[in-house]
Amino acid sequence: MFLSNCAIIGVFGMQQAGKTTTVRRLVQHAARSITARELTSNTSFPVPYQEGNVHVIDFPGMGGAGNDFDKYTHLYGEICQAVLVVLPPEFSLTDAEVKLLTLVKVRTLFQ
C-alpha cells in the first residue's frame, strides 16, 4: 500500500498518560493484540496498528528517564499526517518536547 492511500496517525504524550490504552480503545486490531502486560509497562519503541487504510503508531512516552522518545520522534514523527497527544490532567512539557512535536508535518488527511 502506498503512503498516499492511507492515513498515518502518531500517538504521542507523557509516560503513563494512557497512550496505549487510548490506542486499544480506538483500534480494533490493537484491542485484540495488546496484552495486560503491555498496559502495565512502558512502550519502549513505536508500535504500529492498522485499521483499514488508517495506521496508528503508538510512540514511547516523553519525560521518562532513559527512554528513546526523541530518537523515535526524529526518525518517524515526520511520516505522521496527524497526531493525537495524550496528556495527564496535570502535566508540563518542556520547550524541547514541544519543539519535537512540531516535526510532524501539517497536511490534510482527506481531500
C-alpha positions in Angstrom: 0.0 0.0 0.0 1.4 3.4 -0.9 1.6 6.0 1.8 -0.6 8.3 -0.3 -3.5 5.8 0.0 -3.5 5.7 3.8 -3.5 7.9 6.9 -0.8 7.7 9.5 -1.6 8.9 13.0 1.1 9.1 15.6 0.0 8.8 19.3 2.4 10.9 21.4 2.4 12.1 25.0 3.8 11.8 28.5 4.7 8.5 30.1 1.9 6.9 31.9 -0.7 9.2 30.3 -2.7 6.4 28.7 -1.5 6.3 25.1 -1.6 2.6 24.7 -5.0 2.4 26.5 -6.3 5.1 24.1 -5.0 3.2 21.0 -6.5 0.0 22.4 -9.9 1.7 22.6 -9.6 3.3 19.1 -8.2 0.4 17.0 -9.9 -3.0 16.8 -6.7 -4.8 15.9 -4.9 -3.2 18.9 -7.7 -4.2 21.2 -7.1 -7.8 20.3 -3.3 -7.7 20.4 -2.4 -5.5 23.3 -1.9 -7.7 26.4 -2.3 -6.8 30.0 1.5 -6.8 30.4 1.7 -4.1 27.7 -0.8 -2.0 29.5 1.3 -2.0 32.7 4.7 -1.4 31.2 6.1 1.5 29.2 6.2 1.3 25.4 9.9 1.3 24.5 9.6 1.6 20.7 7.0 2.7 18.2 4.2 0.0 17.7 2.1 0.2 14.6 -1.5 -0.9 14.3 -3.7 -1.0 11.2 -7.4 -0.4 10.9 -8.2 -0.4 7.1 -6.3 2.4 5.5 -5.5 4.0 8.8 -2.2 3.2 10.5 -1.9 4.3 14.2 1.6 4.3 15.7 1.9 4.1 19.5 5.1 6.1 20.4 7.1 5.8 23.6 6.2 8.4 26.2 8.2 11.5 26.7 9.5 12.6 30.1 10.9 9.2 31.3 14.4 8.6 32.3 16.5 6.7 29.7 13.7 6.4 27.0 14.2 6.8 23.3 11.3 9.2 22.7 13.5 11.8 21.0 15.2 9.3 18.7 12.0 7.7 17.5 10.2 11.0 17.1 13.1 12.3 14.9 13.1 9.0 12.9 9.4 8.5 12.4 7.4 11.6 13.5 7.5 13.3 10.1 5.7 10.4 8.4 2.6 11.1 10.6 -0.1 13.0 8.9 -1.9 13.7 12.2 -1.1 13.3 15.9 -3.0 12.5 18.9 -1.3 13.9 22.0 -2.4 12.2 25.2 -1.6 14.1 28.4 -2.4 13.5 32.1 -4.6 16.1 33.8 -1.5 17.7 35.4 1.4 17.9 33.0 4.3 20.1 31.9 6.1 19.8 28.6 9.5 21.3 28.2 10.2 23.7 25.3 12.3 21.0 23.7 9.4 18.4 23.8 7.0 20.9 22.3 9.6 21.7 19.5 10.0 18.0 18.9 6.2 17.5 18.4 6.2 20.3 15.8 8.3 18.0 13.5 5.1 16.3 12.4 4.1 17.6 9.0 0.8 19.5 8.8 -1.3 18.1 6.0 -4.9 17.5 5.2 -5.7 13.8 5.7 -8.7 13.5 3.4 -9.3 15.9 0.5 
